[in-house]
Amino acid sequence: MKKLIIDVRLNEYAMRDENPNVPWSPAEIAADAIECYEAGATSVHFHGRDGKTGAAANDFETYAQIIRGIRSKAPDVLVHSTLGYVTHEAAERKIDHILKLARDPMTRPDIAPVDMATMNVDIYSSEKKAFITDDQVFYNPTRLLQYFTQQIQAAGVKTIHTCWNVPCTRTVQAFIEMGLIKGPAYIALLMSESGLLAGHPGNYKGLAAHLDFLPTNGPIEWIALVYPGSIQPVASMVIAEGGHLSFGLGDHPYLELGGKPRNADIVRHIVKLARDMGREIATPEEARAMLGIPQLLKAAAA
């Protein structure tokens, strides 16, 4: 079987009320990423955060500091930064920091996400029988999806196309047909739990519905994640079906693993599961070959 890419979702917008090990500051994020790489992670995904409050910090300086910190000790690991999520700024500006980071090989991300739909992303409470929020919209019209895809790739960064549901996946198929995606299309199949209703359920049926509509008109690699929620209910199916896995404290506290684990502890847990099922873990170099990402110049990372 092909080797498994492990992508660690270090922090997202998770707070520390359930697990205090969510990294916030640039130094914490970089140290956590290095620890995950040493545990077997192929790539690391993160959001810039304020080190004291945990508030979002999507500015260039924060991301540059994080990436330099990661590459100072783990130059091989794939860097998967973000565009941000629900924002009130001009949508086109969500990629400004990515384009600026890409000008310097030392800070250029290897991967950046393009979420393939506009949708409501409010949280529902079954216990209260009410929505906790009722006005959160993830704004990604098709015009912007094409713009993001073209601009990010032109900057030398691989796009990962996040699919919250089947219409998203069908849009990726159209992008492949249009020739917008360079190399193998890298598709993230998102499922959601914990009151977020926007994605497929994070279970066997939710994943199976995604897989039924994977594009067939070009080479692809797919990776599964549950945001918010645990990857564990679908991890074995993903491994068996030849997909890859994305998970971390940004999505779920993983207290069921015992104590209050660090991201690296979750990585070690998934590495063992994969090897028990007969799949080895892809090195960053092997993942670059799979995804069509150029090799990082070691001199630039030194």
C-alpha positions, -999 to +999 in steps of 0.1 A: +000+000+000+011+036-006+026+053+024+004+074+047+007+111+050+001+124+085-009+160+087-012+174+122-037+202+129-018+218+157-042+244+170-070+258+147-090+281+170-091+256+199-090+271+234-073+254+264-103+247+287-102+210+279-065+205+270-039+231+280-014+217+254-029+236+225+000+257+212-007+294+207+024+316+206+048+313+176+074+297+198+049+271+211+036+263+176+071+258+162+082+236+192+050+216+189+055+211+151+091+199+156+079+175+183+053+161+160+078+157+131+101+138+154+071+115+163+064+108+127+043+136+112+047+144+075+032+179+076+020+204+101-010+227+098-015+257+120-032+290+126-014+321+139-026+328+174-020+354+201+002+338+227-017+352+257-054+352+246-055+326+218-071+352+195-065+347+157-034+364+144-033+361+106-006+386+100+026+380+080+050+385+109+033+359+131+034+332+103+070+341+093+081+337+129+064+303+131+078+290+099+113+301+106+111+284+140+099+252+125+125+251+097+153+259+121+151+224+135+128+204+112+137+217+077+121+187+059+086+188+074+059+201+051+045+235+062+008+238+058-004+272+068-039+287+066-059+315+050-081+320+080-117+310+085-147+333+092-134+368+087-149+402+081-120+416+060-121+418+022-122+381+011-094+386-015-071+397+013-072+363+030-042+352+009-021+383+014+001+368+040+006+336+020+017+355-011+041+376+010+055+346+028+061+329-005+086+356-017+112+341+007+121+304+003+127+303+041+091+313+049+073+300+018+046+275+029+045+242+011+007+239+012-022+263+017-059+254+018-087+265-005-122+257+010-145+249-018-178+264-008-197+292+009-217+279+038-233+286+072-209+275+100-229+281+131-228+258+162-259+240+173-265+227+208-287+196+210-288+200+248-302+236+246-321+229+213-308+262+200-279+276+179-250+290+199-243+313+170-266+322+141-247+346+118-214+329+109-208+325+072-177+311+055-176+332+023-159+315-007-178+322-039-165+304-070-148+335-084-127+337-053-120+300-053-105+303-088-085+334-078-071+317-046-062+286-066-044+305-093-026+330-071-014+305-045-001+281-071+016+310-090+034+318-058+049+283-057+026+269-030+006+236-033-032+241-029-052+216-008-089+217-017-111+213+014-144+196+006-171+200+033-197+180+013-203+164-021-209+198-040-174+208-030-159+177-044-178+182-077-164+217-079-129+203-075-137+180-104-146+210-125-114+228-115-094+197-127-114+197-160-106+235-164-069+228-159-068+251-128-050+226-105-013+219-111-002+183-106-022+158-086-052+174-069-048+173-032-083+169-017-092+172+020-125+154+029-139+173+059-164+158+083-177+177+114-191+169+148-196+188+181-225+208+169-210+220+136-235+209+110-218+221+078-198+189+070-206+153+065-209+134+099-176+121+112-184+085+108-183+056+083-214+068+063-201+104+062-167+093+048-183+068+024-205+095+009-174+116+002-156+087-014-185+079-037-179+113-054-141+116-056-130+131-089-121+105-116-109+129-143-073+133-131-047+121-105-056+129-069-045+123-033-071+126-006-068+132+031-096+130+058-102+152+088-129+158+113-134+194+124-144+196+151-142+161+164-120+130+167-105+113+137-106+079+155-141+068+142-129+070+106-091+065+109-091+027+102-114+031+071-092+059+057-060+038+062-076+008+046-090+028+016-056+044+008-063+079+020-043+100+044-050+114+078-052+150+093-059+154+130-048+172+161-056+193+192-070+220+169-100+197+163-104+177+195-088+174+229-083+136+226-087+130+263-098+095+255-062+086+248-054+091+285-045+123+304-041+155+284-021+144+254+002+166+233-001+166+195+029+143+193+012+117+215-017+116+190+008+112+161+024+082+179-010+067+184-019+070+147+015+058+136+010+026+156-025+021+142-013+025+106+017+002+110-006-024+127-027-022+095+003-026+072+008+010+061+041+028+067+043+065+072+054+088+043+084+109+049+081+146+039+103+138+009+080+110-002+050+132+003+065+159-019+068+133-047+032+121-042+018+156-042+040+173-068+056+197-044+092+208-052+119+198-028+128+225-003+162+239-009+183+228+022+205+259+018+174+281+021+163+263+053+197+262+069 
